[in-house]
């Protein structure tokens, strides 16, 4: 057995179903060996999107996504996708080909120090120099990627190692790494302390982040909220921890969040950050006050606790395990009085939410209102549908108006990578073909990944793409409007952009354009029912804004 065969055997042992990538000479031994398996290889049209597609796959399947590219520019093109996954804690196995071992460091054709280049964007990286290390390295890589705070792991494999003969292949059953022991169980003393202080709180609230979704703890979070009557807000990455219409859910917080959600968090006296990094987009909005409140921070990554906001009660561990322990706590101190207090607290903010429900909606005159469009689209989707939002104004409109039922909301939150939605939606659909999947993007983001329409059609992936077309880089234009007083620079997309109808025809994709809200609901419903990939273009006014800045 040669090294390339061993790599394939490792992937089979881990139950890998898909590999997204782009071949080249330095990775050809691997792609030759994988022909002898049932693992599906997906030819992406540019390497960055291999990581995005693997990310979408990972977020829906719950397993690490796998991408594989060649050396040099293939590997360096992958970096943005790796960084995007790292920022959002998405488990990926990123395999890169490398020049022959004896040539490393001599600046030969298509050589790049990829392990060095991605050092700050991966949980760990390997350069395999000995073919016999392949089983151990892959076992460790999958373990590291999918445990603790999840994230990407890179494995760089020289071409000669892929062709070397392995003396004996045995895939390890277990992993024992002295320097990597992630904490799973939370400290029970700290958990009891939370229960005790929670029972005396008058205005408790939970701020849930993407870690709740990564841990598969949505139901436990909802059960905890309902058991004790605690309202919930979420970060952008936490959208989906509770249904939008749940009476205890108050929406997204942060700079782009809802005013009533920020107020609910800011006026609390007991704030629980659960699976949230407490990053700038969540806590730097005007009026956030960390003082005069008990602040609990629960996260699997100890490095995140206290990094941005000091925690009164820190708890390190898996969110699902800790929520299970919290649910089992007996919180009975002044129970009746406490519940009456919480009921009045929730009533006050429910009224505030109702009075500010349309604060971010700006009605269009002769085009589609983006906020109404997102709401109508999300209500038309299946209950368990996957909605993938891109980056830019479309992301904020989506976050603020998407109606969560029992599905998933995916986006690039930490890195804010334009072009994420189409390849990620493709990966999500391939992870679960039975689920309805849509990608929503702006015309700028669309042009960053429109080449993947070829992959979608080649692989016959039934995703529906919605392009909010305002012929500008909307978020930048908005910033320049408010900050630079309408001195616009490099935001015009009205010249040179493709005719989306003709582009769809060229790829053999269903196409529909809507320019007003008349019959919008019926048009969207009919479009969603069509089989196969489709593209709907929505005309948005260039001067639409998502908020005052």
Secondary structure per residue as TSV (DSSP state, phi and psi in degrees):
chain	resnum	aa	ss	phi	psi
A	1	X	-	360.0	133.0
A	2	X	B	-93.5	170.9
A	3	X	H	-58.1	-40.3
A	4	X	H	-61.3	-40.6
A	5	X	H	-63.7	-38.0
A	6	X	H	-65.4	-38.9
A	7	X	H	-60.3	-45.4
A	8	X	H	-63.0	-41.4
A	9	X	H	-61.3	-38.3
A	10	X	H	-62.9	-45.1
A	11	X	H	-63.1	-39.9
A	12	X	H	-63.0	-41.1
A	13	X	H	-63.3	-29.0
A	14	X	T	-89.9	3.2
A	15	X	T	72.9	27.0
A	16	X	-	-68.8	133.0
A	17	X	-	-107.8	-31.3
A	18	X	E	-130.7	141.8
A	19	X	E	-129.7	119.3
A	20	X	E	-98.6	131.0
A	21	X	E	-176.1	-167.4
A	22	X	E	-147.3	126.5
A	23	X	-	-82.1	168.5
A	24	X	-	-170.2	169.5
A	25	X	G	-55.3	-41.4
A	26	X	G	-70.9	-14.4
A	27	X	G	-118.2	3.7
A	28	X	H	-60.6	-35.5
A	29	X	H	-56.8	-41.5
A	30	X	H	-64.2	-48.4
A	31	X	H	-67.7	-22.4
A	32	X	H	-72.7	-42.3
A	33	X	H	-69.3	-33.1
A	34	X	G	-70.9	-13.3
A	35	X	G	-62.9	-22.1
A	36	X	G	-89.6	13.9
A	37	X	S	-126.1	178.4
A	38	X	S	-94.4	3.6
A	39	X	-	-67.9	130.7
A	40	X	E	-85.7	125.3
A	41	X	E	-101.3	135.6
A	42	X	E	-120.4	116.8
A	43	X	E	-81.4	103.8
A	44	X	-	-80.5	153.2
A	45	X	S	-87.6	-15.1
A	46	X	S	-151.8	142.4
A	47	X	H	-60.6	-36.9
A	48	X	H	-51.6	-40.3
A	49	X	H	-73.3	-16.0
A	50	X	H	-63.2	-42.2
A	51	X	H	-68.6	-39.2
A	52	X	H	-64.3	-42.4
A	53	X	H	-65.1	-41.5
A	54	X	H	-64.3	-33.4
A	55	X	H	-64.7	-47.9
A	56	X	H	-59.4	-40.6
A	57	X	H	-61.9	-46.2
A	58	X	H	-63.4	-40.6
A	59	X	H	-70.4	-24.8
A	60	X	H	-96.0	-37.2
A	61	X	H	-78.8	-26.5
A	62	X	S	81.5	4.1
A	63	X	S	-114.4	158.2
A	64	X	-	-59.5	135.8
A	65	X	E	-82.8	151.3
A	66	X	E	-122.4	130.4
A	67	X	E	-131.5	151.9
A	68	X	E	-148.3	123.4
A	69	X	E	-134.8	175.3
A	70	X	-	-89.0	-174.8
A	71	X	S	-77.8	178.5
A	72	X	T	59.4	-123.0
A	73	X	H	-63.8	-28.5
A	74	X	H	-60.7	-46.1
A	75	X	H	-70.3	-44.1
A	76	X	H	-68.3	-32.5
A	77	X	H	-64.0	-25.1
A	78	X	H	-75.5	-17.9
A	79	X	H	-58.6	-43.7
A	80	X	H	-60.9	-39.5
A	81	X	H	-65.9	-37.4
A	82	X	H	-65.6	-46.4
A	83	X	H	-61.7	-37.3
A	84	X	H	-62.9	-44.3
A	85	X	H	-66.4	-39.9
A	86	X	H	-62.5	-43.1
A	87	X	H	-64.4	-28.6
A	88	X	T	-107.1	10.1
A	89	X	T	58.8	47.7
A	90	X	-	-99.3	127.3
A	91	X	-	-75.3	118.9
A	92	X	E	-132.1	148.4
A	93	X	E	-111.8	112.2
A	94	X	E	-107.6	109.1
A	95	X	E	-100.2	128.9
A	96	X	E	-125.9	139.1
A	97	X	E	-75.5	157.5
A	98	X	E	-141.4	159.3
A	99	X	-	-65.0	165.9
A	100	X	-	-53.8	146.9
A	101	X	G	-51.4	-47.1
A	102	X	G	-69.4	-11.6
A	103	X	G	-98.0	-9.8
A	104	X	T	-61.1	128.4
A	105	X	T	95.6	-1.6
A	106	X	S	-104.3	8.7
A	107	X	-	58.3	43.0
A	108	X	-	-79.8	175.5
A	109	X	T	-54.5	129.4
A	110	X	T	55.8	39.0
A	111	X	-	-99.8	135.4
A	112	X	-	-147.5	138.3
A	113	X	-	-78.0	80.2
A	114	X	H	-73.8	-33.9
A	115	X	H	-63.7	-37.8
A	116	X	H	-71.0	-38.3
A	117	X	H	-66.0	-32.6
A	118	X	T	-100.0	11.0
A	119	X	G	-51.8	-39.8
A	120	X	G	-88.0	2.0
A	121	X	G	-120.8	11.1
A	122	X	-	-131.2	157.5
A	123	X	S	-72.0	-35.1
A	124	X	E	-164.6	156.7
A	125	X	E	-138.8	150.2
A	126	X	E	-127.2	141.4
A	127	X	E	-117.4	110.1
A	128	X	E	-86.4	117.6
A	129	X	-	-105.7	-18.9
A	130	X	S	-118.8	121.4
A	131	X	G	-57.7	-28.9
A	132	X	G	-72.0	-11.2
A	133	X	G	-85.1	-8.9
A	134	X	H	-55.9	-50.8
A	135	X	H	-59.1	-45.5
A	136	X	H	-62.8	-45.4
A	137	X	H	-61.9	-44.8
A	138	X	H	-68.0	-38.4
A	139	X	H	-61.8	-44.8
A	140	X	H	-64.6	-41.6
A	141	X	H	-61.4	-46.9
A	142	X	H	-64.5	-37.1
A	143	X	H	-66.0	-45.7
A	144	X	H	-65.1	-43.2
A	145	X	H	-63.8	-34.1
A	146	X	H	-107.0	4.8
A	147	X	S	-123.3	166.6
A	148	X	S	59.2	-142.1
A	149	X	S	-78.3	112.3
A	150	X	-	-65.8	159.2
A	151	X	-	175.1	179.6
A	152	X	E	-81.1	144.9
A	153	X	E	-125.4	132.3
A	154	X	E	-104.9	136.6
A	155	X	E	-123.9	113.7
A	156	X	E	-100.8	124.3
A	157	X	E	-128.7	111.7
A	158	X	E	-58.6	149.7
A	159	X	H	-60.3	-38.0
A	160	X	H	-68.9	-31.3
A	161	X	H	-66.9	-37.2
A	162	X	H	-63.6	-26.6
A	163	X	H	-97.7	-12.0
A	164	X	S	-67.3	156.6
A	165	X	B	-90.7	128.6
A	166	X	-	-84.0	135.7
A	167	X	S	-67.5	-42.4
A	168	X	-	-156.5	123.9
A	169	X	-	-94.2	123.0
A	170	X	-	-145.6	115.4
A	171	X	-	-81.1	126.3
A	172	X	-	-60.7	144.0
A	173	X	S	-85.4	-28.6
A	174	X	-	-133.5	164.3
A	175	X	-	-120.1	132.5
A	176	X	-	-133.9	102.6
A	177	X	-	-118.1	115.4
A	178	X	T	-59.2	-34.0
A	179	X	T	-96.1	3.3
A	180	X	-	-133.0	98.7
A	181	X	-	-135.6	78.6
A	182	X	-	-64.8	142.9
A	183	X	-	-79.7	132.7
A	184	X	-	-109.7	-54.9
A	185	X	S	-78.4	135.9
A	186	X	-	-79.6	155.3
A	187	X	-	-67.1	120.7
A	188	X	H	-67.5	-29.6
A	189	X	H	-62.5	-44.3
A	190	X	H	-66.9	-37.7
A	191	X	H	-63.8	-42.9
A	192	X	H	-65.8	-34.1
A	193	X	H	-64.7	-40.5
A	194	X	H	-60.0	-46.9
A	195	X	H	-60.8	-40.8
A	196	X	H	-67.0	-46.7
A	197	X	H	-73.2	-31.4
A	198	X	H	-62.0	-37.5
A	199	X	T	-66.2	-17.5
A	200	X	T	-103.4	0.6
A	201	X	-	-76.8	144.6
A	202	X	S	-102.0	-25.6
A	203	X	S	-136.6	63.2
A	204	X	E	-77.9	151.3
A	205	X	E	-152.6	151.3
A	206	X	E	-109.1	130.1
A	207	X	E	-108.6	108.4
A	208	X	E	-99.2	137.5
A	209	X	-	-114.5	-171.7
A	210	X	H	-63.6	-20.9
A	211	X	H	-61.9	-27.9
A	212	X	H	-64.9	-42.6
A	213	X	H	-70.1	-41.1
A	214	X	H	-63.4	-31.0
A	215	X	T	-86.6	-3.2
A	216	X	T	64.2	35.2
A	217	X	-	-107.2	20.6
A	218	X	H	-59.1	-45.6
A	219	X	H	-66.1	-36.7
A	220	X	H	-70.1	-37.4
A	221	X	H	-64.0	-44.9
A	222	X	H	-63.5	-40.9
A	223	X	H	-63.5	-40.1
A	224	X	H	-64.9	-44.2
A	225	X	H	-61.1	-45.0
A	226	X	H	-71.8	-37.4
A	227	X	H	-62.4	-40.8
A	228	X	H	-108.2	1.3
A	229	X	T	71.0	35.1
A	230	X	-	-98.1	126.5
A	231	X	E	-64.9	157.5
A	232	X	E	-130.9	134.4
A	233	X	E	-120.3	167.0
A	234	X	E	-136.4	157.4
A	235	X	-	-79.8	176.9
A	236	X	G	-58.8	-44.4
A	237	X	G	-73.3	-13.3
A	238	X	G	-92.6	-0.5
A	239	X	T	-58.5	124.8
A	240	X	T	114.7	-6.4
A	241	X	S	-68.7	-24.7
A	242	X	S	-145.3	152.5
A	243	X	-	-61.1	147.2
A	244	X	T	-58.3	-37.9
A	245	X	T	-89.5	9.4
A	246	X	-	-66.7	133.1
A	247	X	T	-62.4	-19.1
A	248	X	T	-97.2	0.9
A	249	X	E	-100.5	130.4
A	250	X	E	-115.3	11.5
A	251	X	E	93.8	-170.8
A	252	X	E	-87.4	141.0
A	253	X	-	-101.7	173.2
A	254	X	S	111.8	-174.6
A	255	X	T	-55.8	-36.7
A	256	X	T	-104.8	11.7
A	257	X	S	-86.4	-177.4
A	258	X	-	-81.0	142.3
A	259	X	H	-59.2	-41.0
A	260	X	H	-69.7	-31.3
A	261	X	H	-69.0	-44.3
A	262	X	H	-61.9	-41.6
A	263	X	H	-63.7	-42.7
A	264	X	H	-59.7	-40.4
A	265	X	H	-71.5	-43.1
A	266	X	H	-68.3	-32.7
A	267	X	T	-91.3	4.6
A	268	X	-	-72.2	158.4
A	269	X	S	-110.2	-5.7
A	270	X	E	-145.0	103.1
A	271	X	E	-112.5	122.7
A	272	X	E	-109.3	111.5
A	273	X	E	-87.2	118.2
A	274	X	E	-121.3	114.3
A	275	X	S	64.2	30.9
A	276	X	-	-123.6	140.8
A	277	X	-	-76.8	-13.6
A	278	X	-	58.1	47.7
A	279	X	-	-82.8	177.7
A	280	X	H	-59.6	-36.6
A	281	X	H	-69.8	-16.9
A	282	X	H	-96.4	-32.1
A	283	X	H	-121.8	-0.6
A	284	X	-	-95.3	6.6
A	285	X	S	-67.9	157.7
A	286	X	T	-58.7	133.9
A	287	X	T	95.1	-7.0
A	288	X	-	-67.1	129.8
A	289	X	-	-130.4	113.9
A	290	X	-	-87.3	-9.9
A	291	X	T	-80.6	165.8
A	292	X	T	57.7	31.8
A	293	X	S	-151.6	150.4
A	294	X	E	-80.5	125.6
A	295	X	E	-116.0	114.4
A	296	X	E	-101.5	133.0
A	297	X	E	-126.8	116.8
A	298	X	E	-113.0	120.4
A	299	X	E	-157.3	149.1
A	300	X	S	-76.5	-19.1
A	301	X	-	-102.0	109.4
A	302	X	T	-62.3	-23.4
A	303	X	T	-68.4	-22.8
A	304	X	T	-84.3	-24.9
A	305	X	T	-74.1	120.7
A	306	X	T	82.7	-0.5
A	307	X	T	-68.5	-39.8
A	308	X	S	-111.2	-33.3
A	309	X	S	-138.4	129.9
A	310	X	-	-65.9	136.8
A	311	X	-	-99.7	134.1
A	312	X	S	-71.3	-43.6
A	313	X	E	-128.8	99.9
A	314	X	E	-87.4	140.5
A	315	X	E	-135.5	120.5
A	316	X	E	-99.0	131.1
A	317	X	S	157.1	178.0
A	318	X	-	-70.3	128.8
A	319	X	H	-57.8	-41.6
A	320	X	H	-62.4	-42.6
A	321	X	H	-65.8	-42.8
A	322	X	H	-68.7	-40.9
A	323	X	H	-62.9	-36.8
A	324	X	H	-61.1	-43.6
A	325	X	H	-66.7	-38.7
A	326	X	H	-66.0	-36.7
A	327	X	H	-63.9	-26.5
A	328	X	T	-88.7	-2.0
A	329	X	S	-77.7	145.9
A	330	X	-	-93.8	95.7
A	331	X	-	-102.2	92.7
A	332	X	-	-123.6	0.1
A	333	X	T	-61.6	121.4
A	334	X	T	47.8	45.8
A	335	X	H	-55.5	-52.5
A	336	X	H	-64.4	-47.2
A	337	X	H	-62.7	-40.0
A	338	X	H	-63.8	-46.1
A	339	X	H	-64.8	-36.5
A	340	X	H	-64.3	-40.0
A	341	X	H	-63.2	-44.3
A	342	X	H	-65.6	-35.4
A	343	X	H	-63.8	-42.2
A	344	X	H	-66.6	-38.0
A	345	X	H	-62.1	-46.5
A	346	X	H	-67.2	-37.0
A	347	X	H	-63.5	-42.5
A	348	X	H	-61.2	-43.6
A	349	X	H	-78.7	-25.7
A	350	X	H	-64.9	-38.5
A	351	X	H	-68.9	-39.0
A	352	X	H	-66.0	-40.1
A	353	X	H	-61.5	-42.9
A	354	X	H	-63.7	-39.5
A	355	X	H	-73.7	-19.5
A	356	X	T	-112.2	16.8
A	357	X	T	-59.1	-31.5
A	358	X	T	-109.1	22.5
A	359	X	T	-60.8	-32.2
A	360	X	T	-99.1	0.0
A	361	X	-	-88.2	125.6
A	362	X	-	-119.3	113.6
A	363	X	-	-70.8	137.6
A	364	X	-	-84.9	157.9
A	365	X	S	-89.0	-56.8
A	366	X	S	-128.7	26.8
A	367	X	S	-143.1	-174.3
A	368	X	-	-78.0	131.2
A	369	X	-	-75.1	118.0
A	370	X	H	-64.0	-34.4
A	371	X	H	-67.8	-45.5
A	372	X	H	-65.6	-37.5
A	373	X	H	-59.2	-47.0
A	374	X	H	-62.3	-42.3
A	375	X	H	-64.7	-46.7
A	376	X	H	-62.5	-43.9
A	377	X	H	-60.5	-49.0
A	378	X	H	-66.7	-32.9
A	379	X	H	-70.9	-27.0
A	380	X	H	-78.6	-16.5
A	381	X	S	-75.0	158.6
A	382	X	-	-59.0	156.8
A	383	X	T	-58.4	-35.3
A	384	X	T	-103.6	21.0
A	385	X	-	-65.9	158.5
A	386	X	E	-108.1	122.5
A	387	X	E	-110.5	118.2
A	388	X	E	-110.5	114.0
A	389	X	E	-96.0	141.2
A	390	X	-	-85.7	-153.8
A	391	X	S	-121.4	143.9
A	392	X	S	123.5	-159.8
A	393	X	H	-58.6	-37.1
A	394	X	H	-58.5	-33.7
A	395	X	H	-66.3	-44.2
A	396	X	H	-70.7	-40.6
A	397	X	H	-59.7	-40.5
A	398	X	H	-66.2	-46.6
A	399	X	H	-60.8	-38.7
A	400	X	H	-81.8	-19.6
A	401	X	H	-127.0	-5.6
A	402	X	-	-65.8	133.3
A	403	X	-	-99.9	103.6
A	404	X	-	-77.7	129.8
A	405	X	S	-110.5	-96.1
A	406	X	S	-123.9	18.5
A	407	X	S	-94.5	-151.1
A	408	X	E	-133.5	145.2
A	409	X	E	-117.9	115.7
A	410	X	E	-113.9	142.1
A	411	X	-	-163.0	170.7
A	412	X	-	-95.2	102.1
A	413	X	-	-92.4	-51.5
A	414	X	S	-70.1	-42.5
A	415	X	S	-96.3	-27.6
A	416	X	-	62.9	58.3
A	417	X	-	-93.6	113.2
A	418	X	T	-66.0	144.7
A	419	X	T	91.0	5.0
A	420	X	H	-73.2	-35.7
A	421	X	H	-65.5	-43.4
A	422	X	H	-67.5	-52.6
A	423	X	H	-64.9	-36.0
A	424	X	H	-66.0	-39.4
A	425	X	H	-63.5	-39.2
A	426	X	H	-61.0	-46.6
A	427	X	H	-63.2	-39.5
A	428	X	H	-63.7	-42.2
A	429	X	H	-66.4	-37.3
A	430	X	H	-72.4	-24.7
A	431	X	H	-71.5	-33.7
A	432	X	-	-146.6	85.6
A	433	X	T	-60.1	-18.3
A	434	X	T	-77.4	-14.1
A	435	X	S	-96.0	145.1
A	436	X	-	-74.3	132.4
A	437	X	E	-131.8	131.2
A	438	X	E	-128.7	148.9
A	439	X	E	-116.5	130.9
A	440	X	E	-119.9	123.6
A	441	X	E	-145.2	166.3
A	442	X	E	-87.8	171.8
A	443	X	H	-69.3	-27.6
A	444	X	H	-68.8	-48.8
A	445	X	H	-63.6	-38.2
A	446	X	H	-57.6	-42.1
A	447	X	H	-73.0	-9.4
A	448	X	H	-85.2	-13.7
A	449	X	H	-142.7	17.8
A	450	X	T	-67.2	-16.7
A	451	X	T	-64.7	-19.7
A	452	X	H	-76.1	-4.7
A	453	X	H	-59.2	-33.2
A	454	X	H	-63.9	-43.8
A	455	X	H	-63.7	-44.2
A	456	X	H	-59.4	-42.8
A	457	X	H	-73.9	-37.5
A	458	X	H	-62.0	-39.9
A	459	X	H	-92.2	-1.5
A	460	X	T	55.9	52.9
A	461	X	-	-95.0	121.7
A	462	X	-	-86.9	79.8
A	463	X	-	-115.3	148.7
A	464	X	E	-107.5	130.0
A	465	X	E	-112.0	130.4
A	466	X	E	-117.6	119.5
A	467	X	E	-108.4	114.9
A	468	X	E	-82.7	104.3
A	469	X	E	-102.1	107.3
A	470	X	-	-116.9	6.5
A	471	X	S	61.6	22.9
A	472	X	B	-144.9	163.9
A	473	X	-	-81.3	91.4
A	474	X	H	-60.1	-44.4
A	475	X	H	-67.4	-40.0
A	476	X	H	-68.1	-41.4
A	477	X	H	-59.5	-42.3
A	478	X	H	-62.4	-42.6
A	479	X	H	-63.0	-43.9
A	480	X	H	-67.4	-30.9
A	481	X	H	-64.1	-47.6
A	482	X	H	-82.1	-40.8
A	483	X	H	-89.0	-40.0
A	484	X	S	-106.2	14.1
A	485	X	T	53.5	52.0
A	486	X	T	67.3	23.4
A	487	X	-	-88.3	89.3
A	488	X	-	-84.5	135.8
A	489	X	-	-138.2	121.5
A	490	X	S	56.9	46.2
A	491	X	-	-125.9	-0.3
A	492	X	B	-84.3	119.2
A	493	X	-	-111.4	9.0
A	494	X	T	-71.4	-22.0
A	495	X	T	-109.3	131.0
A	496	X	T	91.8	-13.7
A	497	X	-	-73.4	151.0
A	498	X	-	-73.6	153.3
A	499	X	-	-74.9	111.0
A	500	X	H	-66.2	-27.4
A	501	X	H	-66.6	-46.9
A	502	X	H	-68.3	-36.0
A	503	X	H	-63.8	-43.2
A	504	X	H	-61.7	-41.9
A	505	X	H	-62.2	-39.8
A	506	X	H	-61.8	-34.2
A	507	X	H	-92.1	-5.8
A	508	X	T	75.6	37.2
A	509	X	-	-110.5	140.2
A	510	X	E	-57.8	140.2
A	511	X	E	-136.4	141.3
A	512	X	E	-148.6	140.2
A	513	X	E	-121.4	134.4
A	514	X	E	-122.9	136.6
A	515	X	-	-122.4	2.6
A	516	X	S	-154.8	173.5
A	517	X	S	-87.6	-0.7
A	518	X	T	-66.8	124.3
A	519	X	T	60.3	19.5
A	520	X	H	-60.5	-43.0
A	521	X	H	-59.9	-47.0
A	522	X	H	-65.6	-39.4
A	523	X	H	-63.0	-43.8
A	524	X	H	-65.7	-45.5
A	525	X	H	-61.8	-41.6
A	526	X	H	-67.2	-39.9
A	527	X	H	-63.6	-41.7
A	528	X	H	-66.3	-28.6
A	529	X	H	-76.8	-19.2
A	530	X	S	-67.7	140.6
A	531	X	S	-79.6	147.5
A	532	X	S	89.1	172.6
A	533	X	-	-65.6	141.5
A	534	X	E	-140.7	155.4
A	535	X	E	-129.4	122.5
A	536	X	E	-111.9	125.7
A	537	X	E	-99.6	129.0
A	538	X	E	-116.6	121.2
A	539	X	E	-76.4	119.4
A	540	X	-	-118.6	142.5
A	541	X	-	-68.8	139.4
A	542	X	T	-61.0	-28.0
A	543	X	T	-95.3	12.9
A	544	X	-	-61.9	142.1
A	545	X	-	-126.7	160.3
A	546	X	S	-99.9	-17.2
A	547	X	S	-175.5	167.2
A	548	X	-	-76.8	141.4
A	549	X	-	-116.3	360.0
